[in-house]
Amino acid sequence: MKVELVTTLKRQATRILADLHESKEPVLITEHGKPSAYLVDVEDFELMQNRVNLLEGLARGEAAFSEGRIISHTQAKERMSKWLK
């Protein structure tokens, strides 16, 4: 992973973004020697967001199952019928 100072980002944003788009490698931005932010490609960020959403949905499903909040396939089809037309 590349590491850049925030001052370098301010001065050379175009070059850093071009490198990011070419390499697809995240860039760690530091301020005063400490990590401050990650700079990631838009497509990679959206992919990460989709993965997080999927994992959150799976976690909600597992919690519902553990709590006994389940219905049969037939009941699910009946509830979803208005969206499945």
C-alpha positions in Angstrom: 0.0 0.0 0.0 1.3 3.4 -0.9 1.6 6.1 1.8 1.4 9.8 1.1 1.6 12.9 3.2 -1.5 15.1 3.2 0.8 17.9 2.0 1.9 15.8 -1.0 -1.7 15.0 -1.8 -2.5 18.8 -1.8 0.5 19.5 -4.2 0.3 16.4 -6.4 -3.4 15.3 -6.3 -3.5 14.7 -10.1 -0.5 12.4 -10.1 -1.6 10.5 -7.0 -5.1 10.0 -8.5 -3.6 8.9 -11.8 -1.4 6.4 -10.0 -4.4 5.2 -8.0 -6.5 4.6 -11.1 -3.7 2.7 -12.8 -2.6 0.5 -9.9 -6.0 0.2 -8.1 -3.9 0.2 -4.9 -5.3 2.2 -1.9 -3.3 5.1 -0.7 -2.9 5.8 3.0 -2.9 9.5 3.7 -1.0 10.6 6.8 -1.1 13.9 8.8 1.6 14.7 11.3 3.0 11.1 10.9 -0.3 9.4 11.8 -2.8 7.6 9.5 -5.7 10.0 8.6 -7.6 8.6 5.6 -7.5 6.0 2.8 -7.9 7.1 -0.8 -9.5 4.3 -2.9 -10.7 3.9 -6.4 -14.5 4.5 -6.8 -15.1 1.0 -8.2 -13.2 -0.6 -5.4 -15.1 1.5 -2.8 -18.5 0.5 -4.3 -17.4 -3.1 -4.4 -16.5 -2.9 -0.7 -19.8 -1.2 0.1 -21.7 -4.0 -1.6 -19.7 -6.6 0.3 -20.4 -4.9 3.6 -24.2 -4.7 2.8 -24.2 -8.4 1.9 -22.5 -9.3 5.1 -24.8 -7.1 7.2 -27.8 -8.8 5.5 -26.4 -12.3 6.3 -25.8 -11.2 9.9 -29.4 -10.0 10.2 -30.7 -13.3 8.7 -28.5 -15.4 11.1 -29.8 -13.3 14.0 -33.4 -13.8 12.9 -32.9 -17.5 12.6 -31.3 -17.7 16.0 -34.2 -15.8 17.5 -36.7 -18.1 15.8 -38.1 -15.4 13.5 -38.5 -17.7 10.5 -41.3 -18.5 8.1 -41.9 -21.3 5.6 -41.1 -21.1 1.9 -44.8 -20.9 1.1 -45.4 -18.1 3.6 -42.4 -16.2 2.2 -43.8 -16.6 -1.4 -47.2 -15.3 -0.3 -45.6 -12.2 1.3 -43.4 -11.6 -1.7 -46.1 -12.2 -4.3 -46.8 -8.5 -4.8 -43.2 -7.9 -5.7 -42.7 -11.0 -7.8 -45.4 -10.4 -10.5 
